């Protein structure tokens, strides 16, 4: 789909569309500004819209690139594709290779953590800085918290709720905001609409199961985390997140002892939505 859909709020999301062809379909991405590249990688059930306010600020001085994974946002949503995280990672790698980027700042959250950091691990010479918000990179197949969530949302009932009612974007999205008043009906509509039809939600209902099913892939990434030790790293954490909590933040802190840590006490899962000005300032500080 290479035209803007009728539901897209161009005042909130004023960016020109760009397209990259993958084996699965057309992948939409934002490419705004010029200078040192900053790449934003989203998770589930999000898309590049979540970074719009940060991009609007940072694109004055930097080149801001934010793809929509296949199955999300403005990208194609093919019925027959796998939607496995490692395949999303391959698409991201291909896109970034086509853009010939160097000195990248990588901003990741949720599934964008493993998907984005897999690129940094594969190409450490191209990535200089990491901004890690509410995410993980290690297997959680022995953690009851994630086993329970993955079993429910990735099981038959969870998949049915997502396919039938858009449950993940409609209900779970509200739950992971630190302050739900920040998710206004108008903004919420921009997350619901890309997944407006049942046939468009396969990516959304595939990823919850992969929290456990992709454990081998996650373990392989985590075992290579030392390749990231020389990066300038910011851990920007929403402390009211029910998905990735203080426990997960502390694991990141133990892995990257030199990282700068910023806690947002009244923010939840999507720091870029709830604290865009603060996050933008921290990213700029990382470049100084």
C-alpha positions as CSV (number, residue, x, y, z in Angstrom):
1,X,0.0,0.0,0.0
2,X,1.9,3.1,-1.3
3,X,-0.8,5.6,-0.5
4,X,-1.8,7.2,2.8
5,X,-4.8,5.5,4.4
6,X,-7.9,7.6,5.1
7,X,-7.5,7.2,8.9
8,X,-3.9,8.5,9.1
9,X,-3.7,11.8,11.1
10,X,-1.3,13.8,9.0
11,X,-1.0,16.5,11.7
12,X,0.3,14.0,14.2
13,X,2.3,12.1,11.7
14,X,3.4,14.6,9.0
15,X,6.2,12.5,7.4
16,X,6.7,11.6,3.8
17,X,6.3,7.8,3.2
18,X,9.3,5.7,2.0
19,X,9.1,2.1,0.8
20,X,11.5,-0.8,0.8
21,X,10.7,-4.1,-1.0
22,X,11.2,-7.3,1.1
23,X,10.4,-10.9,0.1
24,X,7.3,-10.5,2.3
25,X,6.0,-7.3,0.8
26,X,6.4,-3.5,0.9
27,X,7.9,-2.2,4.1
28,X,7.1,1.4,5.0
29,X,9.6,3.6,6.8
30,X,10.1,7.2,7.8
31,X,13.3,9.0,6.7
32,X,13.4,12.5,8.0
33,X,16.2,15.0,8.3
34,X,20.0,14.7,7.6
35,X,23.1,14.1,9.5
36,X,24.1,11.3,11.9
37,X,21.5,8.5,11.6
38,X,19.1,7.6,14.4
39,X,17.2,4.4,13.8
40,X,14.0,3.7,15.7
41,X,12.7,0.1,16.0
42,X,9.2,-0.6,17.3
43,X,7.5,-3.6,18.8
44,X,4.0,-5.1,19.1
45,X,1.3,-3.7,18.5
46,X,3.1,-0.5,17.6
47,X,4.5,1.1,14.5
48,X,6.7,4.1,13.7
49,X,3.9,6.4,14.8
50,X,5.1,5.9,18.4
51,X,8.3,7.8,17.7
52,X,6.6,10.7,15.8
53,X,7.3,13.4,18.5
54,X,10.9,12.4,19.0
55,X,11.5,12.3,15.3
56,X,9.9,15.8,14.9
57,X,12.5,17.1,17.4
58,X,15.6,15.2,16.4
59,X,15.2,15.4,12.6
60,X,16.2,19.1,12.9
61,X,19.8,17.9,13.5
62,X,19.8,14.2,12.7
63,X,18.6,11.8,10.1
64,X,15.7,9.8,11.7
65,X,14.7,6.5,10.2
66,X,11.8,4.5,11.6
67,X,10.5,1.4,9.8
68,X,7.2,-0.3,10.2
69,X,7.7,-4.1,10.5
70,X,5.8,-6.1,7.9
71,X,2.4,-6.7,9.5
72,X,2.4,-3.3,11.3
73,X,1.7,0.3,10.6
74,X,1.7,1.2,6.9
75,X,3.6,-1.8,5.8
76,X,2.1,-4.8,3.9
77,X,0.4,-7.5,6.0
78,X,0.6,-10.7,3.9
79,X,-1.4,-13.7,5.1
80,X,1.3,-16.3,4.3
81,X,4.4,-14.8,5.9
82,X,6.0,-16.2,9.1
83,X,6.1,-13.0,11.2
84,X,8.8,-14.6,13.3
85,X,11.1,-12.0,15.1
86,X,14.2,-13.4,13.4
87,X,12.5,-12.7,10.0
88,X,11.6,-9.2,11.1
89,X,15.3,-8.8,11.9
90,X,16.3,-9.9,8.5
91,X,14.0,-7.3,6.9
92,X,15.5,-4.6,9.1
93,X,19.0,-5.7,8.2
94,X,18.2,-5.6,4.5
95,X,16.6,-2.1,4.8
96,X,19.5,-0.6,6.7
97,X,22.0,-2.2,4.3
98,X,20.2,-0.5,1.4
99,X,20.6,2.9,3.2
100,X,24.4,2.5,3.6
101,X,24.4,3.9,7.2
102,X,27.3,4.4,9.5
103,X,27.7,5.8,13.0
104,X,24.1,4.7,13.8
105,X,22.2,5.5,17.0
106,X,19.8,2.6,17.6
107,X,16.6,3.3,19.6
108,X,14.7,0.2,20.6
109,X,11.8,-1.0,22.8
110,X,9.6,-4.1,23.2
111,X,10.2,-6.5,20.3
112,X,12.2,-3.8,18.7
113,X,14.9,-4.7,21.4
114,X,15.8,-8.1,20.1
115,X,15.0,-7.2,16.5
116,X,17.1,-4.0,16.5
117,X,19.9,-5.3,18.7
118,X,20.3,-8.3,16.5
119,X,21.4,-5.8,13.8
120,X,23.9,-4.2,16.2
121,X,25.3,-7.6,17.2
122,X,25.7,-8.5,13.5
123,X,27.1,-5.2,12.5
124,X,28.8,-3.7,15.6
125,X,31.1,-1.5,13.4
126,X,28.0,0.4,12.1
127,X,26.4,1.2,15.5
128,X,27.9,3.7,17.9
129,X,25.1,4.4,20.4
130,X,22.2,2.4,21.9
131,X,19.0,3.7,23.5
132,X,17.3,0.8,25.2
133,X,13.8,1.4,26.5
134,X,11.6,-1.3,28.2
135,X,12.7,-4.4,26.4
136,X,14.7,-7.6,26.8
137,X,17.3,-9.7,24.9
138,X,17.6,-12.9,26.8
139,X,15.5,-16.1,27.0
140,X,12.6,-16.0,29.5
141,X,11.4,-19.6,29.2
142,X,12.1,-20.2,32.9
143,X,10.4,-17.0,34.1
144,X,6.8,-17.7,35.1
145,X,5.8,-14.1,34.5
146,X,6.6,-14.3,30.8
147,X,5.6,-18.0,30.4
148,X,2.1,-17.1,31.7
149,X,1.7,-14.1,29.4
150,X,3.0,-15.9,26.3
151,X,0.9,-18.9,27.0
152,X,-2.3,-16.8,27.3
153,X,-1.8,-14.2,24.6
154,X,0.1,-16.6,22.3
155,X,-2.3,-19.5,22.9
156,X,-5.7,-20.2,21.2
157,X,-7.7,-17.9,23.3
158,X,-5.3,-15.0,23.0
159,X,-5.0,-15.4,19.3
160,X,-8.8,-15.5,19.0
161,X,-9.2,-12.4,21.0
162,X,-6.7,-10.5,18.8
163,X,-8.1,-11.8,15.6
164,X,-11.7,-11.1,16.6
165,X,-11.5,-8.0,18.7
166,X,-8.0,-6.5,18.1
167,X,-7.5,-7.2,21.8
168,X,-3.8,-6.5,22.0
169,X,-4.1,-3.0,20.5
170,X,-7.5,-2.3,22.1
171,X,-6.9,-3.5,25.6
172,X,-3.3,-4.4,26.3
173,X,-2.0,-1.1,24.9
174,X,-4.0,0.8,27.5
175,X,-2.7,-1.3,30.3
176,X,1.0,-0.7,29.6
177,X,0.7,3.1,29.7
178,X,1.9,4.7,32.9
179,X,-0.8,7.3,32.6
180,X,-3.7,6.1,30.5
181,X,-4.9,9.7,30.0
182,X,-1.9,10.2,27.7
183,X,-3.5,7.6,25.3
184,X,-6.3,9.8,24.1
185,X,-9.0,8.3,21.9
186,X,-7.6,10.1,18.9
187,X,-4.1,8.7,19.5
188,X,-5.4,5.3,20.3
189,X,-7.2,5.2,17.0
190,X,-3.8,5.6,15.2
191,X,-2.7,2.3,16.8
192,X,-6.0,0.5,16.3
193,X,-6.5,1.4,12.6
194,X,-3.5,-0.3,11.1
195,X,-4.9,-3.5,12.6
196,X,-8.5,-2.7,11.8
197,X,-9.4,-5.9,10.0
198,X,-8.9,-9.4,11.3
199,X,-6.8,-10.4,8.3
200,X,-4.3,-7.6,9.2
201,X,-3.5,-8.9,12.7
202,X,-1.4,-12.0,12.1
203,X,1.8,-10.2,13.1
204,X,0.1,-9.0,16.2
205,X,-1.0,-12.5,17.3
206,X,2.2,-14.3,16.3
207,X,4.6,-12.4,18.4
208,X,3.2,-13.1,21.9
209,X,3.9,-16.8,21.4
210,X,7.4,-16.1,20.3
211,X,8.3,-14.6,23.7
212,X,8.9,-18.3,24.6
213,X,9.1,-20.0,21.2
214,X,12.1,-17.8,20.1
215,X,14.1,-18.6,23.2
216,X,17.0,-20.2,21.2
217,X,17.3,-17.1,19.0
218,X,17.2,-14.9,22.1
219,X,19.8,-16.9,23.8
220,X,22.1,-16.7,20.8
221,X,21.8,-12.9,20.8
222,X,22.3,-12.6,24.6
223,X,25.4,-14.7,24.4
224,X,26.9,-12.1,22.0
225,X,26.1,-9.1,24.1
226,X,29.7,-8.4,24.7
227,X,29.9,-7.1,21.1
228,X,27.9,-4.1,22.4
229,X,30.1,-3.2,25.4
230,X,32.0,-0.4,23.6
231,X,28.8,1.4,22.7
232,X,27.5,4.6,24.3
233,X,24.4,3.2,26.0
234,X,21.3,4.9,27.5
235,X,18.8,2.8,29.4
236,X,15.6,5.0,29.4
237,X,13.0,3.1,31.5
238,X,9.4,3.7,32.1
239,X,9.0,2.5,35.7
240,X,5.2,1.9,35.6
241,X,5.5,-0.6,32.8
242,X,3.9,-4.0,33.7
243,X,5.7,-5.8,30.9
244,X,9.4,-4.9,31.6
245,X,9.9,-3.9,35.2
246,X,12.7,-2.9,37.5
247,X,13.9,-6.5,37.4
248,X,14.6,-6.3,33.7
249,X,16.2,-2.9,34.0
250,X,18.6,-4.2,36.6
251,X,19.6,-7.1,34.3
252,X,20.5,-4.5,31.6
253,X,22.4,-2.5,34.1
254,X,24.4,-5.5,35.2
255,X,25.2,-6.3,31.6
256,X,26.3,-2.8,30.7
257,X,27.9,-1.3,33.7
258,X,28.8,1.9,31.9
259,X,25.4,2.7,30.7
260,X,23.6,5.9,31.6
261,X,20.3,5.1,33.4
262,X,17.3,7.3,33.3
263,X,14.1,6.3,35.1
264,X,10.8,7.9,34.3
265,X,8.7,7.2,37.4
266,X,5.3,8.1,35.9
267,X,5.8,6.5,32.4
268,X,5.0,3.0,31.2
269,X,6.0,0.8,28.3
270,X,6.2,3.4,25.5
271,X,8.7,6.0,26.8
272,X,8.6,7.7,23.4
273,X,4.9,8.3,23.7
274,X,4.8,9.4,27.4
275,X,8.1,11.2,27.7
276,X,9.0,12.4,24.1
277,X,10.7,15.7,25.1
278,X,12.7,14.1,27.9
279,X,13.8,11.2,25.7
280,X,14.7,13.5,22.8
281,X,16.9,15.5,25.2
282,X,18.6,12.4,26.5
283,X,19.3,11.1,22.9
284,X,20.8,14.5,22.0
285,X,23.0,14.3,25.2
286,X,24.2,10.9,24.0
287,X,25.6,12.5,20.9
288,X,27.6,15.2,22.8
